[in-house]
Amino acid sequence: MSAARTAPRDGGPASAEDALDRAWREHWARLLAALVARYRRPDLAEDALADAFAAAARTWPSDGVPDNPAGWLRTAAGRRVLDRLRAEAVALRKEPLMVVEERSRPGPQDPGGEPDDGAHVPDERLRLVFACCHPALAPEARAALTLRFVAGLGVPDIARLFLVPEATMAARVTRAKKRLAASGIPFSVPPPGRLDERLDVVATVLYLVFTAGYAPGTGPDLVRVGLAGEAIRLVRLLDELLPGRPVVRALLALLVLQHARRDARATADGTLVLLAEQDRTLWHADEITVGLAVLASVPDDADGLARDYLLQARVAAEHATAPTAALTDWRAVAGHYAELEERSGSPVVRLARAVAVAEADGPQEGLALLDGLDAALPHHHRLPAVRAELLSRAGRDDEALAAFELAIERCANAAERAHLEGRRRALRGDGAPGGT
């Protein structure tokens, strides 16, 4: 590599390890998205980037950390992709010049014969989302690929979003990459007149990217505000690109209203703050105003996916406009969730509905709605967590403690697990330490 390097110093290997860890956290997602966008080969990009990190782990401790670690990794990964492309070209007896230049492979031709480079979509990441959402792939595969290559999410976090085991999701992503590589599916942006054909899948993916920002994953971070903010940016661009689409307007309203509460969701030290306990002066009132205005622009008779997002946005609006948690119109919230559950059959929606019903009609009514959810959510920690809270409110402390134990056992996020352990200690009332 030709990049300048910082000379090793005492404790050099440790500083290289720190630099590599920082590069992984800060640059993996961006570098992976750039590689996929440039070479249009998701099957090669991820392996090449992993190889680049492995090479850095071997060389940085002895040679010194480059002045530009991200640039070093990008160059190393790009060379590995090109090596693979050259090998494929030789194996297929193709013209070597097709892969000698470090440039994207040409996109498909439109009916007029002009190459489609995706310039009509004015953002590289949004272009990549459209490319990942090819209709030849199964909907869940499209969403999983995009979350992997655009948002840089790991397989465990993607699996949690889809409520499937990690092994299932890993196999799904692998199959999708192999299908793209083997079938010759063009990894490119559709022409302007065909963008709407992928709109629902694109909207679903951006919704999941946002959800990933607020769905605690493995590790210490409770909220990934940057990831959620990037999803909103892409939805805004989508709204400008395809104006007036109810599904986009409803999604934008939902995300803006939820994101407006971001600064109150956790304390400075990363402790979880429940909705009822949040300092509402920390909510972004200007963003709530914007979100409500966007929500008002969605037609009441919106159907399909737009209806689903509209109902969720109305729930978010009830929370955002209530002066206190006690003054929330929980019956309205429960009604929106009831319609959404009828439409989707989602066990997660049933779980949210149970919370709203408990607030409106008492814990026993909420507990009744949890019956039968264990089979649908066998690994979901929030089901036993909600059950524990409602059992505690109903005075069934022994059952509540057992439910808290199960929730703690299932919870992979450090901050959320600490909250559950604190609730368990409070219920015991004996100062017993948390732990699992």
C-alpha positions as CSV (number, residue, x, y, z in Angstrom):
1,M,0.0,0.0,0.0
2,S,1.2,3.5,-0.8
3,A,-0.7,5.3,1.9
4,A,1.3,7.2,4.5
5,R,1.6,5.5,7.9
6,T,1.9,6.5,11.5
7,A,5.0,4.9,12.8
8,P,4.5,2.3,15.5
9,R,5.2,3.5,19.0
10,D,5.3,1.8,22.4
11,G,2.2,-0.2,22.7
12,G,2.0,-0.1,18.9
13,P,0.0,-3.3,18.4
14,A,-2.6,-2.0,20.9
15,S,-2.9,1.3,19.0
16,A,-3.3,-0.6,15.7
17,E,-6.0,-2.7,17.3
18,D,-7.8,0.4,18.5
19,A,-7.5,2.0,15.0
20,L,-8.9,-1.2,13.4
21,D,-11.8,-1.4,15.9
22,R,-12.6,2.3,15.2
23,A,-12.4,1.7,11.5
24,W,-14.8,-1.2,11.8
25,R,-17.3,0.8,13.8
26,E,-17.1,4.0,11.7
27,H,-16.3,2.9,8.1
28,W,-17.5,-0.7,7.5
29,A,-21.0,0.2,6.4
30,R,-19.9,3.1,4.2
31,L,-17.1,1.2,2.6
32,L,-19.3,-1.8,1.9
33,A,-22.0,0.4,0.3
34,A,-19.3,2.1,-1.8
35,L,-17.9,-1.3,-3.0
36,V,-21.3,-2.7,-3.9
37,A,-22.3,0.5,-5.7
38,R,-19.0,0.7,-7.6
39,Y,-18.6,-2.9,-8.7
40,R,-22.3,-4.1,-8.5
41,R,-21.2,-7.4,-7.2
42,P,-22.5,-7.9,-3.6
43,D,-21.2,-11.5,-3.6
44,L,-17.6,-10.2,-4.0
45,A,-17.8,-6.9,-2.0
46,E,-18.3,-8.2,1.5
47,D,-15.6,-10.9,1.2
48,A,-13.2,-8.4,-0.2
49,L,-13.8,-5.9,2.6
50,A,-13.4,-8.6,5.2
51,D,-10.1,-9.7,3.6
52,A,-9.0,-6.0,3.7
53,F,-9.7,-5.9,7.4
54,A,-7.8,-9.2,7.9
55,A,-4.8,-7.8,6.0
56,A,-4.9,-4.6,8.2
57,A,-4.9,-6.8,11.3
58,R,-1.8,-8.5,10.0
59,T,0.2,-5.5,8.8
60,W,-0.8,-2.4,10.9
61,P,0.7,-3.6,14.2
62,S,4.2,-3.9,12.6
63,D,4.0,-1.4,9.8
64,G,2.1,1.4,11.5
65,V,-1.5,2.7,11.2
66,P,-2.1,4.5,7.9
67,D,-2.9,8.2,8.1
68,N,-6.1,7.4,6.3
69,P,-7.3,4.0,7.5
70,A,-10.6,4.1,5.5
71,G,-8.7,4.9,2.3
72,W,-6.3,2.1,2.9
73,L,-9.1,-0.4,3.5
74,R,-11.0,0.9,0.4
75,T,-8.0,0.5,-1.8
76,A,-7.2,-3.0,-0.4
77,A,-10.8,-4.2,-0.8
78,G,-11.0,-2.7,-4.3
79,R,-7.9,-4.6,-5.4
80,R,-9.3,-7.8,-4.1
81,V,-12.6,-7.3,-6.0
82,L,-10.6,-6.6,-9.2
83,D,-8.5,-9.7,-8.7
84,R,-11.6,-11.8,-8.5
85,L,-13.1,-10.1,-11.6
86,R,-10.0,-10.7,-13.5
87,A,-10.0,-14.4,-12.5
88,E,-13.6,-14.7,-13.6
89,A,-12.8,-13.1,-16.9
90,V,-10.0,-15.4,-17.6
91,A,-12.1,-18.4,-16.6
92,L,-14.9,-17.4,-18.9
93,R,-12.5,-16.4,-21.7
94,K,-13.8,-12.9,-21.6
95,E,-12.0,-9.8,-22.9
96,P,-9.5,-8.9,-20.1
97,L,-10.0,-5.2,-20.7
98,M,-13.5,-5.5,-19.3
99,V,-12.1,-5.7,-15.8
100,V,-8.7,-4.1,-16.0
101,E,-10.1,-0.6,-15.4
102,E,-11.2,0.1,-11.8
103,R,-14.7,1.2,-12.7
104,S,-18.2,-0.1,-12.4
105,R,-19.4,-2.7,-14.8
106,P,-21.8,-1.2,-17.3
107,G,-25.5,-1.3,-16.4
108,P,-28.4,-2.7,-18.4
109,Q,-29.6,-1.1,-21.6
110,D,-32.9,0.6,-21.7
111,P,-35.2,0.0,-24.7
112,G,-33.5,2.9,-26.6
113,G,-30.1,1.3,-26.2
114,E,-28.6,3.9,-23.8
115,P,-26.9,2.7,-20.7
116,D,-28.8,3.3,-17.4
117,D,-26.3,4.6,-14.9
118,G,-28.9,5.6,-12.3
119,A,-28.2,9.3,-12.5
120,H,-31.9,10.0,-12.3
121,V,-31.8,8.9,-8.7
122,P,-29.8,11.8,-7.1
123,D,-28.0,9.9,-4.3
124,E,-25.6,7.0,-4.3
125,R,-27.1,5.3,-1.3
126,L,-30.7,5.6,-2.6
127,R,-29.5,4.2,-6.0
128,L,-28.1,1.3,-4.1
129,V,-31.4,0.7,-2.3
130,F,-33.2,0.6,-5.6
131,A,-30.6,-1.8,-7.0
132,C,-30.9,-4.2,-4.1
133,C,-34.6,-4.3,-4.4
134,H,-34.7,-6.2,-7.7
135,P,-38.1,-7.9,-8.2
136,A,-36.4,-11.2,-9.3
137,L,-35.4,-11.6,-5.6
138,A,-37.8,-12.6,-2.9
139,P,-39.1,-9.6,-0.9
140,E,-37.4,-10.7,2.3
141,A,-34.1,-11.3,0.4
142,R,-34.2,-7.8,-1.1
143,A,-34.7,-6.2,2.3
144,A,-32.0,-8.4,3.9
145,L,-29.5,-7.5,1.2
146,T,-30.2,-3.8,1.5
147,L,-29.8,-3.8,5.3
148,R,-26.5,-5.7,4.9
149,F,-25.0,-3.6,2.1
150,V,-26.6,-0.1,2.6
151,A,-27.0,0.1,6.3
152,G,-24.1,-2.3,7.1
153,L,-26.1,-4.3,9.7
154,G,-24.8,-7.6,10.9
155,V,-26.7,-10.8,10.4
156,P,-27.7,-11.0,14.1
157,D,-29.3,-7.5,14.0
158,I,-31.1,-8.3,10.7
159,A,-32.4,-11.6,12.1
160,R,-33.9,-9.8,15.0
161,L,-35.7,-7.3,12.7
162,F,-37.2,-10.2,10.8
163,L,-37.9,-12.3,14.0
164,V,-36.0,-15.3,12.6
165,P,-33.0,-17.3,13.9
166,E,-29.5,-16.0,12.9
167,A,-28.7,-19.2,10.9
168,T,-31.9,-18.7,8.9
169,M,-31.0,-15.1,8.0
170,A,-27.4,-16.0,7.2
171,A,-28.6,-18.6,4.8
172,R,-31.1,-16.2,3.3
173,V,-28.4,-13.5,2.6
174,T,-26.0,-16.1,1.2
175,R,-28.7,-17.5,-1.2
176,A,-29.6,-14.0,-2.4
177,K,-25.9,-13.1,-3.1
178,K,-25.4,-16.4,-5.0
179,R,-28.6,-15.9,-7.0
180,L,-27.4,-12.4,-8.0
181,A,-24.0,-13.8,-9.1
182,A,-25.3,-16.9,-10.8
183,S,-28.4,-15.7,-12.6
184,G,-27.0,-12.5,-14.2
185,I,-29.6,-10.3,-12.6
186,P,-28.6,-6.7,-13.3
187,F,-27.6,-5.0,-10.1
188,S,-28.7,-1.6,-11.3
189,V,-31.3,1.1,-10.9
190,P,-34.5,0.8,-12.9
191,P,-35.2,3.5,-15.5
192,P,-37.3,6.5,-14.4
193,G,-40.6,5.0,-15.6
194,R,-40.2,1.8,-13.6
195,L,-39.1,3.2,-10.2
196,D,-42.7,2.8,-8.9
197,E,-42.5,-0.9,-9.4
198,R,-40.0,-1.2,-6.6
199,L,-41.5,1.5,-4.4
200,D,-43.2,-0.6,-1.8
201,V,-40.1,-2.7,-1.2
202,V,-37.8,0.4,-1.1
203,A,-40.2,1.9,1.5
204,T,-40.2,-1.3,3.5
205,V,-36.4,-1.4,3.5
206,L,-36.0,2.2,4.6
207,Y,-38.6,1.6,7.4
208,L,-36.4,-1.4,8.6
209,V,-33.3,0.7,8.4
210,F,-34.9,3.3,10.7
211,T,-36.3,0.6,13.0
212,A,-32.8,-0.8,13.3
213,G,-31.7,2.5,14.7
214,Y,-34.2,2.2,17.5
215,A,-34.2,-1.6,17.9
216,P,-31.3,-2.3,20.3
217,G,-28.9,-4.7,18.8
218,T,-26.0,-6.6,20.3
219,G,-23.6,-4.5,22.3
220,P,-23.9,-1.4,24.4
221,D,-25.7,1.1,22.1
222,L,-29.4,1.5,22.9
223,V,-30.1,4.0,20.1
224,R,-28.2,4.4,16.8
225,V,-29.4,7.9,16.0
226,G,-27.2,8.3,12.9
227,L,-28.7,5.2,11.3
228,A,-32.2,6.4,11.9
229,G,-31.4,9.9,10.7
230,E,-29.9,8.4,7.5
231,A,-33.2,6.5,6.9
232,I,-35.1,9.8,7.2
233,R,-32.8,11.5,4.8
234,L,-33.3,8.8,2.2
235,V,-37.1,8.9,2.6
236,R,-37.0,12.7,2.1
237,L,-35.1,12.2,-1.1
238,L,-37.5,9.5,-2.2
239,D,-40.4,11.9,-1.5
240,E,-38.7,14.5,-3.8
241,L,-38.0,11.9,-6.5
242,L,-41.5,10.5,-6.5
243,P,-43.7,13.2,-5.0
244,G,-47.2,12.7,-3.8
245,R,-46.9,8.9,-3.2
246,P,-49.1,8.1,-0.1
247,V,-46.8,5.3,1.0
248,V,-43.8,7.7,1.0
249,R,-45.7,10.5,2.7
250,A,-47.1,8.2,5.4
251,L,-43.7,6.7,6.0
252,L,-42.0,10.1,6.3
253,A,-44.6,11.3,8.8
254,L,-44.1,8.2,10.9
255,L,-40.3,8.4,11.0
256,V,-40.2,12.2,11.6
257,L,-42.6,11.9,14.5
258,Q,-40.8,9.0,16.1
259,H,-37.3,10.5,15.6
260,A,-38.4,13.8,17.3
261,R,-38.3,11.9,20.6
262,R,-34.7,10.7,20.2
263,D,-32.9,12.9,22.8
264,A,-35.2,11.7,25.6
265,R,-34.9,8.0,25.0
266,A,-31.8,7.5,27.0
267,T,-29.8,9.4,29.6
268,A,-26.3,10.7,29.0
269,D,-24.8,7.5,30.4
270,G,-26.9,5.3,28.1
271,T,-29.6,4.3,30.5
272,L,-33.0,3.5,28.9
273,V,-35.8,6.0,29.6
274,L,-39.3,4.6,29.0
275,L,-41.9,6.7,27.2
276,A,-43.9,7.5,30.3
277,E,-40.8,8.8,32.1
278,Q,-39.3,10.8,29.2
279,D,-38.6,14.6,29.6
280,R,-41.0,15.9,26.9
281,T,-39.2,19.2,26.8
282,L,-36.4,17.3,25.1
283,W,-38.6,16.3,22.2
284,H,-38.1,18.3,19.1
285,A,-41.3,20.4,18.8
286,D,-40.4,21.7,15.4
287,E,-40.0,18.2,14.0
288,I,-43.3,17.2,15.5
289,T,-44.9,20.1,13.7
290,V,-43.4,19.0,10.4
291,G,-44.4,15.4,11.0
292,L,-48.0,16.3,11.7
293,A,-48.1,18.4,8.6
294,V,-46.9,15.5,6.5
295,L,-49.3,13.2,8.2
296,A,-52.2,15.6,7.3
297,S,-51.2,15.3,3.6
298,V,-51.8,11.5,3.5
299,P,-55.3,10.7,2.2
300,D,-57.6,9.0,4.8
301,D,-58.4,6.3,2.2
302,A,-54.8,5.3,1.6
303,D,-54.6,1.6,1.2
304,G,-52.0,-1.1,1.0
305,L,-48.6,-0.5,2.7
306,A,-49.5,3.2,2.8
307,R,-52.4,2.4,5.2
308,D,-50.1,0.4,7.5
309,Y,-47.7,3.4,7.8
310,L,-50.6,5.8,8.2
311,L,-51.9,3.9,11.2
312,Q,-48.4,3.7,12.8
313,A,-48.0,7.5,12.1
314,R,-51.3,8.1,13.9
315,V,-50.0,6.2,16.9
316,A,-46.8,8.3,16.9
317,A,-48.9,11.4,16.6
318,E,-51.0,10.5,19.7
319,H,-47.8,10.1,21.7
320,A,-46.2,13.3,20.2
321,T,-49.2,15.5,21.0
322,A,-50.1,14.2,24.5
323,P,-48.9,16.8,27.1
324,T,-48.1,13.9,29.5
325,A,-48.1,10.1,29.4
326,A,-51.2,10.0,31.6
327,L,-53.1,12.2,29.1
328,T,-52.3,10.0,26.1
329,D,-55.5,8.8,24.3
330,W,-54.7,5.1,24.8
331,R,-58.0,4.0,23.4
332,A,-57.2,5.7,20.2
333,V,-53.8,4.1,20.2
334,A,-55.3,0.7,20.9
335,G,-57.8,1.2,18.0
336,H,-55.1,2.0,15.5
337,Y,-53.1,-1.0,16.6
338,A,-56.3,-3.2,16.4
339,E,-56.8,-2.2,12.7
340,L,-53.1,-2.7,12.0
341,E,-53.2,-6.1,13.6
342,E,-56.2,-7.1,11.5
343,R,-54.4,-6.0,8.4
344,S,-51.0,-7.5,9.1
345,G,-51.5,-10.4,11.6
346,S,-48.2,-9.3,13.1
347,P,-47.4,-10.7,16.6
348,V,-45.3,-7.6,17.2
349,V,-48.4,-5.4,16.6
350,R,-50.4,-7.6,19.0
351,L,-47.7,-7.0,21.6
352,A,-47.9,-3.2,21.1
353,R,-51.7,-3.4,21.2
354,A,-51.6,-5.3,24.5
355,V,-49.6,-2.4,26.1
356,A,-52.1,0.2,24.8
357,V,-55.1,-1.9,26.0
358,A,-53.4,-2.4,29.4
359,E,-53.1,1.4,29.7
360,A,-56.7,2.0,28.7
361,D,-58.5,-1.0,30.4
362,G,-56.0,-2.4,33.0
363,P,-53.3,-5.1,33.1
364,Q,-55.6,-8.1,33.0
365,E,-57.0,-7.0,29.6
366,G,-53.5,-6.5,28.3
367,L,-52.3,-9.9,29.6
368,A,-55.2,-11.6,27.8
369,L,-53.9,-10.3,24.5
370,L,-50.5,-11.9,25.1
371,D,-52.0,-15.4,25.2
372,G,-50.7,-17.4,22.2
373,L,-47.8,-15.1,21.3
374,D,-45.1,-17.3,22.7
375,A,-45.1,-19.6,19.7
376,A,-45.0,-16.6,17.3
377,L,-42.2,-14.8,19.2
378,P,-40.1,-17.6,20.7
379,H,-36.9,-15.7,21.0
380,H,-38.2,-12.1,21.5
381,H,-37.2,-10.6,24.9
382,R,-39.9,-7.9,24.8
383,L,-42.7,-10.4,25.1
384,P,-41.7,-11.7,28.5
385,A,-40.7,-8.1,29.4
386,V,-44.1,-6.8,28.7
387,R,-45.7,-9.7,30.4
388,A,-43.6,-9.1,33.5
389,E,-44.6,-5.5,33.7
390,L,-48.3,-6.3,33.4
391,L,-48.1,-9.2,35.9
392,S,-46.4,-6.8,38.3
393,R,-49.2,-4.3,37.9
394,A,-51.7,-7.1,38.5
395,G,-50.0,-8.0,41.8
396,R,-48.7,-11.3,40.5
397,D,-45.1,-10.8,41.7
398,D,-43.8,-14.3,41.6
399,E,-45.0,-14.8,38.0
400,A,-43.6,-11.3,37.1
401,L,-40.1,-12.2,38.5
402,A,-40.1,-15.4,36.4
403,A,-41.0,-13.4,33.3
404,F,-38.3,-10.9,34.0
405,E,-35.7,-13.7,34.3
406,L,-36.7,-15.0,30.9
407,A,-36.6,-11.5,29.4
408,I,-33.1,-10.9,30.8
409,E,-31.9,-14.2,29.5
410,R,-33.1,-13.4,25.9
411,C,-32.0,-9.7,25.8
412,A,-28.8,-9.2,23.8
413,N,-28.5,-5.4,24.4
414,A,-26.5,-4.3,27.4
415,A,-28.5,-1.1,28.2
416,E,-31.9,-2.8,27.8
417,R,-30.7,-5.7,29.9
418,A,-29.6,-3.4,32.6
419,H,-33.0,-1.8,32.7
420,L,-34.7,-5.2,33.0
421,E,-32.3,-6.2,35.8
422,G,-33.2,-2.9,37.6
423,R,-36.9,-3.7,37.3
424,R,-36.3,-7.2,38.7
425,R,-34.4,-5.8,41.7
426,A,-37.1,-3.2,42.3
427,L,-39.8,-6.0,42.3
428,R,-37.8,-8.1,44.7
429,G,-37.5,-5.2,47.0
430,D,-34.5,-6.7,48.7
431,G,-31.6,-4.9,47.0
432,A,-30.4,-8.2,45.4
433,P,-27.9,-7.7,42.6
434,G,-29.0,-8.1,39.1
435,G,-26.9,-10.4,36.9
436,T,-28.1,-13.3,34.9
